Amino acid sequence: MRTSIATVSLSGSLTEKLTAASRAGFDGVEIFENDLLASPLTPEEIRARCADLGLTVDLYQPMRDVEALPEDAFARALRRARHKFALMRRLGADTVLVCSSVSPHAVDDDALAAEQLARLADLARDHGVRVAYEALAWGRHISTWDHAWRVVEAAGHPALGTCLDSFHILSRSGGPKDLEGIADIPGEKIFFLQLADAPLLAMDVLQWSRHYRCFPGQGGFDLAGLLRHVLCTGYDGPLSLEVFNDVFRQSEAGPTAVDGLRSLLVLQEQAGLAALPEPAVPTGMAFAELVTPDAAPVSAVLGALGFTRTGRHRGKPVDLWQRGDARLLVNTGPAERRDGTRLAAVGLESPDPAGAARRAEALLAPVLPRRRAPGDTPLEAVAAPDGTELFLCATGRPGLPDWRDDFEDTGAVAETGPGPRVDHVSLTQPWHQFDEAVLFHRGVLGLRPQESVDVADPYGLLRSRAVTTGDGAVRIVLTVGAAPADDTAHAQHIALATDDVVADARRYRAAGGPLLPIPANYYDDLAARFEFADGELETYRELGILYDRDAHGTFRHCYTHTVGRVFLELVQRDGGYRGYGAANAPVRLAAQHAARAFTGG
């Protein structure tokens, strides 16, 4: 289906918004009145600019407070509408959005609302314009889609139809049954469909709408279910994004527009409208790659953890460290920041690397060159929104490129037998790309987003959300600070799963590795919350091991010191524990701040 986006969804001037929408691949735009009023271009020049960019002007919006009014107030509304309809002809827009009234002068009289909307539609038809009437979720008397449709139906005017807005519908919906009647609306009377998702919040609906809307797939609404109901009517107009979001308003318009179109592509796939390459859901972690200007500190940590340097890249300053099933690459590259070491790439085991790359490309993800230098093994790779490189690997599978072929054997032998594996990686996201990152990992990689978690940091609030496979073989934790300045203030980390965190912690400490010290108050609180075997809590206190428990099992974890922007975590999951120790995160964050202050880092 055709795609469209409201200019209010993007930041910048009107011309910047139009350019971003066109470059992303949208077919049309809704022009928000404030954007037009602030533009130095005439309506004719805006129309020409849209035509040059290959965009249609699908909607002009909004027109407010025009129905169920006293006659003198309605006369003023008609006068205003006459001017707007003339402007729309100059602009090349043939549909206007009319929102249900919030005016204190509006009366609760459906017959009067229908009669006045019919008169408005008469005037619109004279200018070649259609009126799409929408129920605002906070409308004074009309606040639901079915009420708005009854009024439109009663008016019975060919130039009057309804606009369905997913936020206004789903923010008030009590469940799927509330949507069943949508399929009974004749498709030709649905003049427009606006789509927005939102996190599920308990707050004033107006503030919820004005600040927290997001693109489909980034919130908690069942947009695919709503879209299926609309399609049952025979609706054949555009799928249009109308998103009011404080972060989007401060973000660069181009990437935001691409993210928006990606969300519509995924939504159409979910609703059965479009066939994309099937997701090749990753099956495990092949490696994680650290880039550092100085390999010595990282190598010391890995050596103390029992890792062995088993390989050296044939053409680059990259070392392969291995213990058990965990493989970490240390790339001695140029420092991009003064704080040095960072987590730059993740290798994901893929059942179909080429198919995964095709899906990524279809969903507008940047596909990276398969070979970085002559002689390199050709690997499929894509860039995540935060710039992390995601390599799609087929380690040890006959007939497919193996990334390990790029490494020469050092002669050192890694420990055999049970050893650690990568439990999860945590990636700090730019403040304005958190929701985009969730949609990317869900849509492109087929990972499942978990519930968002807010974590208290001594200097703010962190937001965290994990995306995982169903079996937990791949876990990626996306985190973001509370403000733009926090984008890179918080460290990334790699968590290594072990069957005996106490033994591994002792081994690390005995090899000279400093564990993150945890305040004694934490363990006093643990003693009050849980019962432990004799000596167990004392062991945790000695080693800085934190403890958590959920309905499925227990979680023990401890941390190395931070090198640059990266630290490692040892974790032991028992009995099917599903979380990440979020209850302990405030203590860990405070301890890390204290450690940095002590070392001057």
MARMIDREN-348824 format. One record per residue (C-alpha): residue number from 1; residue in three letters; x, y, z. Coordinates in Angstrom, 3 decimals. Layout:
- NUM,Ala,X,Y,Z
...
***
This chain:
- 1,Met,0.000,0.000,0.000
- 2,Arg,1.009,3.626,-0.387
- 3,Thr,2.834,5.120,2.578
- 4,Ser,2.665,8.616,4.005
- 5,Ile,4.015,10.532,6.991
- 6,Ala,2.798,13.638,8.812
- 7,Thr,5.342,16.437,8.785
- 8,Val,4.785,16.827,12.535
- 9,Ser,6.517,13.446,12.949
- 10,Leu,9.873,14.856,11.828
- 11,Ser,12.171,17.623,13.006
- 12,Gly,13.401,20.608,11.049
- 13,Ser,11.938,23.028,8.545
- 14,Leu,9.179,21.959,6.173
- 15,Thr,11.612,21.593,3.275
- 16,Glu,13.912,19.444,5.434
- 17,Lys,10.977,17.254,6.417
- 18,Leu,9.829,16.831,2.814
- 19,Thr,13.336,15.926,1.687
- 20,Ala,13.729,13.369,4.480
- 21,Ala,10.363,11.756,3.692
- 22,Ser,11.225,11.501,0.007
- 23,Arg,14.704,10.076,0.555
- 24,Ala,13.361,7.480,2.963
- 25,Gly,10.934,6.273,0.298
- 26,Phe,7.528,7.575,1.406
- 27,Asp,4.910,8.121,-1.288
- 28,Gly,3.186,11.103,0.319
- 29,Val,2.934,13.442,3.281
- 30,Glu,0.393,14.984,5.585
- 31,Ile,1.201,18.673,5.881
- 32,Phe,0.699,19.975,9.385
- 33,Glu,-0.645,23.508,9.432
- 34,Asn,2.084,24.877,11.720
- 35,Asp,4.750,23.664,9.286
- 36,Leu,3.089,25.498,6.426
- 37,Leu,2.585,28.692,8.421
- 38,Ala,6.266,28.763,9.381
- 39,Ser,7.523,28.105,5.850
- 40,Pro,8.773,30.971,3.647
- 41,Leu,7.511,29.061,0.604
- 42,Thr,4.115,29.796,-0.900
- 43,Pro,1.578,26.947,-1.112
- 44,Glu,2.312,26.736,-4.844
- 45,Glu,6.037,26.425,-4.182
- 46,Ile,5.437,23.718,-1.558
- 47,Arg,3.242,21.858,-4.037
- 48,Ala,6.000,22.081,-6.656
- 49,Arg,8.639,20.966,-4.151
- 50,Cys,6.549,17.898,-3.248
- 51,Ala,6.079,17.078,-6.934
- 52,Asp,9.814,17.383,-7.574
- 53,Leu,10.461,15.014,-4.659
- 54,Gly,7.882,12.496,-5.888
- 55,Leu,5.541,13.148,-2.947
- 56,Thr,1.795,13.609,-2.999
- 57,Val,0.090,15.873,-0.483
- 58,Asp,-2.311,13.348,1.012
- 59,Leu,-3.797,15.390,3.848
- 60,Tyr,-3.864,18.882,5.289
- 61,Gln,-4.392,19.076,9.026
- 62,Pro,-5.843,19.897,11.459
- 63,Met,-9.112,21.813,11.383
- 64,Arg,-10.595,22.033,14.857
- 65,Asp,-13.842,22.927,16.642
- 66,Val,-16.255,23.124,13.713
- 67,Glu,-19.233,20.978,14.736
- 68,Ala,-22.093,21.043,17.268
- 69,Leu,-21.616,24.783,17.765
- 70,Pro,-24.044,27.673,18.253
- 71,Glu,-24.893,29.174,14.861
- 72,Asp,-22.762,32.298,15.262
- 73,Ala,-19.707,30.227,16.234
- 74,Phe,-20.363,27.835,13.346
- 75,Ala,-20.543,30.759,10.930
- 76,Arg,-17.086,31.803,12.054
- 77,Ala,-15.866,28.232,11.598
- 78,Leu,-17.214,28.188,8.025
- 79,Arg,-15.453,31.443,7.262
- 80,Arg,-12.195,29.956,8.504
- 81,Ala,-12.814,26.780,6.528
- 82,Arg,-13.453,28.716,3.318
- 83,His,-9.982,30.232,3.533
- 84,Lys,-8.389,26.862,4.346
- 85,Phe,-10.105,25.110,1.436
- 86,Ala,-8.873,27.773,-0.971
- 87,Leu,-5.350,27.318,0.430
- 88,Met,-5.615,23.550,-0.016
- 89,Arg,-6.389,23.969,-3.716
- 90,Arg,-3.185,25.992,-4.041
- 91,Leu,-1.323,23.329,-2.077
- 92,Gly,-2.685,20.419,-4.103
- 93,Ala,-4.291,18.709,-1.103
- 94,Asp,-7.746,17.215,-1.529
- 95,Thr,-8.456,15.913,2.002
- 96,Val,-8.643,17.870,5.249
- 97,Leu,-8.574,16.376,8.737
- 98,Val,-11.307,17.688,11.035
- 99,Cys,-10.934,16.733,14.703
- 100,Ser,-13.901,16.278,17.005
- 101,Ser,-14.533,19.426,18.965
- 102,Val,-12.971,20.219,22.315
- 103,Ser,-14.564,23.681,22.401
- 104,Pro,-16.432,24.609,25.596
- 105,His,-19.106,26.043,23.278
- 106,Ala,-19.797,22.664,21.640
- 107,Val,-23.080,21.025,22.659
- 108,Asp,-23.872,17.353,23.101
- 109,Asp,-26.141,17.051,20.057
- 110,Asp,-25.293,14.445,17.427
- 111,Ala,-27.995,15.661,15.043
- 112,Leu,-26.572,19.181,15.128
- 113,Ala,-23.024,17.840,14.691
- 114,Ala,-24.106,15.810,11.640
- 115,Glu,-26.015,18.756,10.131
- 116,Gln,-23.082,21.152,10.532
- 117,Leu,-20.551,18.646,9.241
- 118,Ala,-22.754,18.173,6.161
- 119,Arg,-22.747,21.942,5.582
- 120,Leu,-18.980,21.977,5.998
- 121,Ala,-18.724,19.126,3.464
- 122,Asp,-20.896,21.131,1.026
- 123,Leu,-18.398,23.951,1.179
- 124,Ala,-15.470,21.545,0.879
- 125,Arg,-16.946,19.884,-2.208
- 126,Asp,-17.214,23.270,-3.912
- 127,His,-13.418,23.508,-3.558
- 128,Gly,-12.724,19.915,-4.585
- 129,Val,-11.936,18.888,-1.003
- 130,Arg,-13.059,15.948,1.153
- 131,Val,-13.543,16.147,4.926
- 132,Ala,-12.102,13.319,7.061
- 133,Tyr,-13.706,13.509,10.508
- 134,Glu,-11.719,12.055,13.412
- 135,Ala,-12.665,11.380,17.020
- 136,Leu,-10.063,12.777,19.398
- 137,Ala,-9.670,10.528,22.436
- 138,Trp,-10.206,13.662,24.555
- 139,Gly,-13.038,15.125,22.440
- 140,Arg,-15.608,17.064,24.441
- 141,His,-18.611,15.010,23.340
- 142,Ile,-17.299,12.714,20.585
- 143,Ser,-14.240,10.726,21.618
- 144,Thr,-14.544,7.256,20.064
- 145,Trp,-14.263,6.029,16.492
- 146,Asp,-17.729,4.461,16.477
- 147,His,-19.399,7.646,17.743
- 148,Ala,-17.627,9.679,15.041
- 149,Trp,-18.715,7.163,12.408
- 150,Arg,-22.360,7.347,13.534
- 151,Val,-22.298,11.117,13.081
- 152,Val,-20.669,10.823,9.645
- 153,Glu,-23.194,8.176,8.635
- 154,Ala,-26.074,10.352,9.818
- 155,Ala,-24.765,13.319,7.828
- 156,Gly,-24.859,11.194,4.673
- 157,His,-22.682,13.508,2.583
- 158,Pro,-20.422,12.135,-0.185
- 159,Ala,-17.626,14.593,0.685
- 160,Leu,-17.664,13.589,4.359
- 161,Gly,-15.951,10.463,5.643
- 162,Thr,-14.095,9.351,8.712
- 163,Cys,-10.422,9.287,9.630
- 164,Leu,-9.308,6.389,11.796
- 165,Asp,-6.368,7.154,14.084
- 166,Ser,-4.790,4.175,15.828
- 167,Phe,-3.779,6.148,18.905
- 168,His,-7.223,7.613,19.502
- 169,Ile,-8.775,4.187,18.983
- 170,Leu,-6.389,1.964,20.915
- 171,Ser,-5.736,4.352,23.800
- 172,Arg,-9.438,3.980,24.684
- 173,Ser,-9.949,0.384,23.615
- 174,Gly,-11.021,-2.177,26.161
- 175,Gly,-9.947,-5.079,23.967
- 176,Pro,-10.319,-6.689,20.529
- 177,Lys,-14.114,-6.689,20.660
- 178,Asp,-14.099,-2.893,20.662
- 179,Leu,-12.618,-2.991,17.161
- 180,Glu,-14.903,-5.534,15.514
- 181,Gly,-17.363,-2.932,14.222
- 182,Ile,-14.678,-1.207,12.151
- 183,Ala,-15.045,-3.890,9.495
- 184,Asp,-18.675,-2.764,8.980
- 185,Ile,-17.658,0.729,7.803
- 186,Pro,-17.745,0.949,3.994
- 187,Gly,-14.148,1.254,2.840
- 188,Glu,-14.916,4.247,0.653
- 189,Lys,-16.103,6.167,3.734
- 190,Ile,-12.745,5.758,5.474
- 191,Phe,-11.024,8.754,3.960
- 192,Phe,-7.764,8.364,5.853
- 193,Leu,-5.878,6.059,8.230
- 194,Gln,-3.297,7.431,10.675
- 195,Leu,-0.986,5.075,12.514
- 196,Ala,1.016,5.499,15.708
- 197,Asp,2.096,3.158,18.460
- 198,Ala,2.687,4.103,22.098
- 199,Pro,4.049,2.549,25.280
- 200,Leu,1.314,1.440,27.643
- 201,Leu,1.196,4.220,30.225
- 202,Ala,-1.302,5.187,32.922
- 203,Met,-1.523,8.931,32.343
- 204,Asp,-3.659,11.716,30.927
- 205,Val,-4.508,10.706,27.365
- 206,Leu,-3.787,14.152,25.895
- 207,Gln,-0.261,14.235,27.363
- 208,Trp,0.227,10.606,26.388
- 209,Ser,-0.682,11.451,22.801
- 210,Arg,1.318,14.669,22.544
- 211,His,4.594,13.339,23.936
- 212,Tyr,4.818,9.529,23.822
- 213,Arg,3.569,8.314,20.476
- 214,Cys,6.078,6.235,18.532
- 215,Phe,6.313,4.299,15.296
- 216,Pro,4.506,0.958,14.844
- 217,Gly,6.327,-1.851,16.604
- 218,Gln,7.995,0.432,19.149
- 219,Gly,5.126,0.510,21.662
- 220,Gly,2.496,-1.780,23.120
- 221,Phe,-0.520,-1.377,20.809
- 222,Asp,-1.794,-4.171,18.545
- 223,Leu,-1.541,-2.161,15.350
- 224,Ala,-1.489,-5.227,13.107
- 225,Gly,-4.840,-6.330,14.543
- 226,Leu,-6.338,-2.882,13.984
- 227,Leu,-4.992,-2.749,10.439
- 228,Arg,-6.556,-6.106,9.608
- 229,His,-9.963,-4.780,10.691
- 230,Val,-9.506,-1.697,8.503
- 231,Leu,-8.452,-3.768,5.504
- 232,Cys,-11.635,-5.822,5.824
- 233,Thr,-13.569,-2.685,4.859
- 234,Gly,-11.827,-2.452,1.490
- 235,Tyr,-9.873,0.657,2.487
- 236,Asp,-7.264,1.387,-0.171
- 237,Gly,-5.840,4.712,0.946
- 238,Pro,-2.362,5.294,2.342
- 239,Leu,-0.930,4.021,5.579
- 240,Ser,0.146,7.257,7.215
- 241,Leu,2.289,7.884,10.292
- 242,Glu,1.209,10.644,12.655
- 243,Val,3.580,10.650,15.616
- 244,Phe,3.979,13.310,18.282
- 245,Asn,7.209,12.466,20.084
- 246,Asp,9.587,14.716,22.014
- 247,Val,12.642,12.673,21.008
- 248,Phe,11.743,12.649,17.300
- 249,Arg,11.366,16.437,17.402
- 250,Gln,15.005,16.701,18.497
- 251,Ser,16.438,14.027,16.206
- 252,Glu,17.777,14.281,12.696
- 253,Ala,14.895,14.031,10.229
- 254,Gly,16.572,11.638,7.773
- 255,Pro,17.190,8.647,10.076
- 256,Thr,13.827,9.204,11.759
- 257,Ala,12.050,9.022,8.404
- 258,Val,13.883,5.804,7.513
- 259,Asp,12.911,4.321,10.874
- 260,Gly,9.300,5.311,10.218
- 261,Leu,9.179,3.641,6.830
- 262,Arg,10.831,0.534,8.271
- 263,Ser,8.062,0.389,10.876
- 264,Leu,5.400,0.437,8.144
- 265,Leu,7.161,-2.311,6.204
- 266,Val,7.209,-4.540,9.291
- 267,Leu,3.573,-3.674,10.046
- 268,Gln,2.482,-4.589,6.523
- 269,Glu,4.282,-7.904,6.864
- 270,Gln,2.508,-8.603,10.156
- 271,Ala,-0.863,-7.741,8.627
- 272,Gly,-0.277,-9.963,5.593
- 273,Leu,0.001,-7.050,3.153
- 274,Ala,3.614,-7.495,2.117
- 275,Ala,6.038,-10.375,1.762
- 276,Leu,9.531,-9.656,3.003
- 277,Pro,12.456,-12.078,3.118
- 278,Glu,11.832,-14.378,6.059
- 279,Pro,13.664,-13.475,9.275
- 280,Ala,16.676,-15.682,9.929
- 281,Val,16.560,-15.549,13.716
- 282,Pro,20.081,-15.860,15.144
- 283,Thr,20.870,-19.015,17.066
- 284,Gly,23.802,-17.897,19.208
- 285,Met,26.697,-15.555,19.767
- 286,Ala,29.744,-16.230,17.596
- 287,Phe,31.928,-13.483,19.084
- 288,Ala,32.056,-9.992,20.485
- 289,Glu,34.670,-7.529,19.268
- 290,Leu,36.361,-4.866,21.358
- 291,Val,38.227,-1.987,19.732
- 292,Thr,40.940,-0.429,21.868
- 293,Pro,43.952,1.843,21.370
- 294,Asp,45.886,-0.257,23.889
- 295,Ala,45.357,-4.010,24.044
- 296,Ala,47.289,-4.533,27.294
- 297,Pro,44.555,-3.646,29.847
- 298,Val,41.904,-5.700,28.038
- 299,Ser,44.291,-8.610,27.548
- 300,Ala,45.103,-8.590,31.263
- 301,Val,41.401,-8.877,32.146
- 302,Leu,40.843,-11.698,29.670
- 303,Gly,43.936,-13.565,30.824
- 304,Ala,42.821,-13.340,34.447
- 305,Leu,39.434,-14.715,33.415
- 306,Gly,41.133,-17.766,31.926
- 307,Phe,40.941,-16.783,28.266
- 308,Thr,43.754,-17.763,25.892
- 309,Arg,44.941,-15.809,22.849
- 310,Thr,44.449,-18.546,20.270
- 311,Gly,44.468,-16.595,17.011
- 312,Arg,45.841,-13.549,15.211
- 313,His,44.143,-11.968,12.197
- 314,Arg,46.109,-12.466,9.004
- 315,Gly,45.974,-8.838,7.945
- 316,Lys,44.809,-6.726,10.881
- 317,Pro,45.859,-6.074,14.492
- 318,Val,43.079,-8.273,15.844
- 319,Asp,43.536,-11.066,18.388
- 320,Leu,41.149,-13.928,19.076
- 321,Trp,40.761,-14.815,22.774
- 322,Gln,38.855,-17.945,23.700
- 323,Arg,37.680,-19.906,26.688
- 324,Gly,35.011,-22.557,26.397
- 325,Asp,32.344,-21.368,23.966
- 326,Ala,33.100,-17.681,24.537
- 327,Arg,35.165,-15.927,21.857
- 328,Leu,36.239,-12.308,22.147
- 329,Leu,38.160,-10.321,19.545
- 330,Val,40.512,-7.540,20.631
- 331,Asn,41.079,-5.066,17.815
- 332,Thr,43.930,-2.614,18.392
- 333,Gly,42.446,0.175,16.317
- 334,Pro,42.551,3.953,16.566
- 335,Ala,40.780,5.481,19.549
- 336,Glu,37.644,7.364,18.599
- 337,Arg,37.328,8.764,22.100
- 338,Arg,39.700,9.517,24.912
- 339,Asp,38.089,6.817,27.035
- 340,Gly,39.314,4.195,24.597
- 341,Thr,37.994,0.657,24.643
- 342,Arg,34.497,0.063,23.288
- 343,Leu,32.304,-2.818,22.148
- 344,Ala,32.234,-2.304,18.369
- 345,Ala,30.860,-5.499,16.830
- 346,Val,28.933,-8.658,17.609
- 347,Gly,28.989,-11.874,15.632
- 348,Leu,25.625,-13.632,15.532
- 349,Glu,25.277,-17.240,14.462
- 350,Ser,22.714,-17.224,11.658
- 351,Pro,20.890,-20.158,10.058
- 352,Asp,20.952,-18.217,6.756
- 353,Pro,23.429,-15.321,6.648
- 354,Ala,22.586,-14.347,3.073
- 355,Gly,18.855,-14.456,3.791
- 356,Ala,19.323,-12.388,6.932
- 357,Ala,21.219,-9.785,4.898
- 358,Arg,18.452,-9.706,2.271
- 359,Arg,15.888,-9.046,4.983
- 360,Ala,18.044,-6.321,6.480
- 361,Glu,18.351,-4.628,3.105
- 362,Ala,14.603,-4.898,2.492
- 363,Leu,14.060,-3.181,5.841
- 364,Leu,16.402,-0.314,4.939
- 365,Ala,19.250,-1.390,7.226
- 366,Pro,22.760,-0.455,6.075
- 367,Val,24.374,-3.603,4.667
- 368,Leu,28.146,-3.504,5.111
- 369,Pro,30.729,-4.683,2.546
- 370,Arg,31.242,-8.440,2.680
- 371,Arg,35.019,-8.039,2.450
- 372,Arg,36.838,-5.282,4.306
- 373,Ala,40.255,-6.021,2.791
- 374,Pro,41.705,-8.346,0.113
- 375,Gly,41.834,-11.881,1.396
- 376,Asp,39.201,-11.405,4.090
- 377,Thr,36.557,-14.086,4.438
- 378,Pro,33.357,-12.709,2.874
- 379,Leu,30.907,-12.181,5.731
- 380,Glu,27.415,-10.733,5.652
- 381,Ala,27.105,-7.794,8.044
- 382,Val,24.719,-4.958,8.826
- 383,Ala,25.016,-1.818,10.906
- 384,Ala,22.691,-1.349,13.876
- 385,Pro,21.280,2.146,14.500
- 386,Asp,23.980,2.886,17.095
- 387,Gly,26.729,1.920,14.634
- 388,Thr,27.474,-1.494,16.146
- 389,Glu,28.463,-3.884,13.376
- 390,Leu,26.469,-7.119,13.405
- 391,Phe,28.183,-9.962,11.563
- 392,Leu,25.984,-12.832,10.393
- 393,Cys,28.077,-15.942,10.939
- 394,Ala,28.041,-19.632,10.084
- 395,Thr,30.822,-20.858,12.339
- 396,Gly,32.049,-24.358,11.450
- 397,Arg,29.311,-25.047,8.895
- 398,Pro,30.534,-26.757,5.700
- 399,Gly,30.079,-24.820,2.478
- 400,Leu,29.663,-21.440,4.172
- 401,Pro,32.313,-18.806,4.932
- 402,Asp,33.810,-19.171,8.415
- 403,Trp,35.086,-16.012,10.090
- 404,Arg,37.737,-18.062,11.914
- 405,Asp,39.536,-18.629,8.608
- 406,Asp,40.808,-15.045,8.865
- 407,Phe,42.883,-15.998,11.922
- 408,Glu,46.234,-17.745,12.145
- 409,Asp,46.706,-20.176,15.005
- 410,Thr,49.027,-18.856,17.713
- 411,Gly,49.814,-22.353,18.938
- 412,Ala,48.247,-21.661,22.322
- 413,Val,45.454,-24.024,23.300
- 414,Ala,42.280,-22.762,24.968
- 415,Glu,40.929,-24.592,27.985
- 416,Thr,38.790,-27.564,27.133
- 417,Gly,35.745,-28.815,28.965
- 418,Pro,32.944,-26.747,30.417
- 419,Gly,33.662,-23.066,30.108
- 420,Pro,31.889,-19.752,29.879
- 421,Arg,29.720,-18.614,26.997
- 422,Val,28.379,-15.197,26.142
- 423,Asp,25.165,-14.796,28.113
- 424,His,24.367,-11.310,26.818
- 425,Val,25.885,-8.082,25.620
- 426,Ser,24.744,-4.647,26.728
- 427,Leu,24.880,-1.802,24.210
- 428,Thr,24.461,1.841,25.170
- 429,Gln,22.224,3.584,22.642
- 430,Pro,22.241,7.207,21.562
- 431,Trp,19.432,8.965,23.398
- 432,His,17.420,9.617,20.235
- 433,Gln,17.732,6.082,18.822
- 434,Phe,16.510,3.841,21.629
- 435,Asp,13.089,3.087,20.128
- 436,Glu,14.646,2.783,16.674
- 437,Ala,17.090,0.200,18.043
- 438,Val,14.271,-1.879,19.527
- 439,Leu,12.397,-1.910,16.208
- 440,Phe,15.594,-2.717,14.297
- 441,His,16.465,-5.749,16.420
- 442,Arg,12.867,-6.927,16.333
- 443,Gly,12.131,-6.351,12.648
- 444,Val,15.496,-7.042,11.043
- 445,Leu,16.833,-9.806,13.304
- 446,Gly,13.584,-11.328,14.549
- 447,Leu,14.427,-10.874,18.245
- 448,Arg,11.679,-10.470,20.834
- 449,Pro,11.557,-7.246,22.852
- 450,Gln,11.066,-7.713,26.582
- 451,Glu,9.484,-5.196,28.925
- 452,Ser,11.282,-1.891,29.326
- 453,Val,12.906,-1.356,32.727
- 454,Asp,13.871,1.923,34.391
- 455,Val,16.974,1.734,36.579
- 456,Ala,18.059,4.373,39.100
- 457,Asp,21.585,5.680,38.579
- 458,Pro,23.172,8.046,41.122
- 459,Tyr,23.108,10.789,38.481
- 460,Gly,19.886,10.096,36.632
- 461,Leu,17.627,7.349,35.369
- 462,Leu,18.585,4.661,32.887
- 463,Arg,16.138,2.951,30.588
- 464,Ser,16.864,-0.615,29.585
- 465,Arg,15.175,-3.121,27.302
- 466,Ala,16.331,-6.594,26.322
- 467,Val,15.750,-8.194,22.929
- 468,Thr,16.142,-11.964,22.879
- 469,Thr,15.502,-15.192,21.073
- 470,Gly,12.796,-17.412,22.503
- 471,Asp,15.315,-19.831,23.976
- 472,Gly,17.657,-17.158,25.317
- 473,Ala,20.519,-18.200,23.034
- 474,Val,20.869,-14.555,22.026
- 475,Arg,20.302,-11.759,24.506
- 476,Ile,21.080,-8.117,23.733
- 477,Val,20.332,-5.465,26.337
- 478,Leu,19.754,-1.959,24.969
- 479,Thr,20.278,0.872,27.441
- 480,Val,19.972,4.634,27.266
- 481,Gly,20.469,7.527,29.661
- 482,Ala,17.819,10.032,30.644
- 483,Ala,19.117,12.913,28.523
- 484,Pro,21.240,13.518,25.406
- 485,Ala,24.362,14.109,27.518
- 486,Asp,24.078,10.536,28.837
- 487,Asp,24.480,8.883,25.422
- 488,Thr,28.011,7.680,26.065
- 489,Ala,28.326,8.229,29.789
- 490,His,27.464,4.647,30.677
- 491,Ala,29.610,1.627,29.965
- 492,Gln,28.902,-1.261,27.648
- 493,His,29.478,-4.759,28.860
- 494,Ile,29.765,-8.417,27.976
- 495,Ala,28.228,-10.966,30.353
- 496,Leu,29.807,-14.415,30.475
- 497,Ala,27.656,-17.286,31.692
- 498,Thr,29.366,-19.769,33.979
- 499,Asp,28.231,-22.804,35.920
- 500,Asp,30.161,-21.705,39.025
- 501,Val,30.443,-17.970,39.486
- 502,Val,32.178,-18.347,42.866
- 503,Ala,34.973,-20.458,41.399
- 504,Asp,35.426,-18.130,38.444
- 505,Ala,35.419,-15.058,40.663
- 506,Arg,38.073,-16.616,42.916
- 507,Arg,40.155,-17.563,39.894
- 508,Tyr,39.946,-14.039,38.471
- 509,Arg,40.926,-12.462,41.773
- 510,Ala,43.771,-14.918,42.329
- 511,Ala,45.162,-13.987,38.902
- 512,Gly,45.293,-10.337,39.964
- 513,Gly,41.991,-9.218,38.514
- 514,Pro,40.166,-6.663,40.674
- 515,Leu,36.458,-7.344,41.172
- 516,Leu,34.056,-4.473,41.630
- 517,Pro,33.677,-3.888,45.389
- 518,Ile,30.071,-3.852,46.617
- 519,Pro,29.053,-1.935,49.788
- 520,Ala,28.460,-3.941,52.966
- 521,Asn,25.005,-2.398,53.283
- 522,Tyr,23.917,-4.368,50.236
- 523,Tyr,24.708,-7.680,51.916
- 524,Asp,23.015,-6.646,55.137
- 525,Asp,19.883,-6.063,53.063
- 526,Leu,20.279,-9.423,51.301
- 527,Ala,20.324,-11.141,54.701
- 528,Ala,16.975,-9.530,55.485
- 529,Arg,15.421,-10.446,52.137
- 530,Phe,16.604,-14.016,51.593
- 531,Glu,17.750,-17.055,53.525
- 532,Phe,21.163,-18.466,52.640
- 533,Ala,23.129,-21.580,53.565
- 534,Asp,25.817,-21.205,56.204
- 535,Gly,28.735,-19.206,54.826
- 536,Glu,27.055,-18.482,51.488
- 537,Leu,26.384,-14.801,52.096
- 538,Glu,29.876,-14.307,53.496
- 539,Thr,31.299,-15.711,50.263
- 540,Tyr,29.230,-13.282,48.207
- 541,Arg,30.344,-10.394,50.422
- 542,Glu,34.009,-11.405,50.055
- 543,Leu,33.882,-11.580,46.254
- 544,Gly,31.411,-8.801,45.461
- 545,Ile,28.827,-11.253,44.098
- 546,Leu,25.288,-9.902,43.788
- 547,Tyr,22.201,-12.063,44.104
- 548,Asp,18.683,-12.016,42.704
- 549,Arg,15.756,-14.387,42.537
- 550,Asp,12.598,-14.562,40.426
- 551,Ala,9.734,-17.025,40.076
- 552,His,11.892,-19.278,37.895
- 553,Gly,15.266,-19.392,39.571
- 554,Thr,18.270,-17.539,40.974
- 555,Phe,20.934,-15.250,39.565
- 556,Arg,24.445,-14.635,40.875
- 557,His,26.719,-12.126,39.188
- 558,Cys,29.853,-10.033,39.708
- 559,Tyr,31.835,-7.510,37.698
- 560,Thr,35.372,-6.745,36.607
- 561,His,36.680,-3.204,36.708
- 562,Thr,35.904,-1.034,33.682
- 563,Val,38.445,-0.666,30.887
- 564,Gly,37.641,2.361,28.751
- 565,Arg,33.901,2.034,28.271
- 566,Val,33.694,-1.746,28.735
- 567,Phe,33.512,-4.135,31.657
- 568,Leu,32.816,-7.856,31.883
- 569,Glu,30.266,-9.602,34.049
- 570,Leu,30.277,-13.186,35.308
- 571,Val,26.760,-14.579,35.649
- 572,Gln,25.307,-17.831,36.903
- 573,Arg,21.690,-18.582,36.045
- 574,Asp,20.039,-21.420,37.946
- 575,Gly,16.563,-22.880,37.610
- 576,Gly,15.525,-20.864,34.558
- 577,Tyr,16.060,-17.327,35.900
- 578,Arg,14.972,-14.963,33.101
- 579,Gly,16.131,-11.521,34.104
- 580,Tyr,19.389,-9.586,34.243
- 581,Gly,19.652,-8.619,37.899
- 582,Ala,17.864,-5.305,37.423
- 583,Ala,17.145,-5.073,41.155
- 584,Asn,20.897,-4.922,41.740
- 585,Ala,21.644,-2.394,39.001
- 586,Pro,21.424,0.742,41.222
- 587,Val,24.005,-0.755,43.597
- 588,Arg,26.284,-1.792,40.739
- 589,Leu,26.030,1.635,39.070
- 590,Ala,26.817,3.436,42.316
- 591,Ala,29.801,1.147,42.904
- 592,Gln,31.099,1.825,39.387
- 593,His,30.758,5.587,39.852
- 594,Ala,32.659,5.297,43.134
- 595,Ala,35.393,3.201,41.491
- 596,Arg,35.827,5.731,38.684
- 597,Ala,36.009,8.586,41.177
- 598,Phe,38.642,6.687,43.200
- 599,Thr,40.834,5.944,40.168
- 600,Gly,40.242,9.311,38.536
- 601,Gly,38.668,7.616,35.501
***
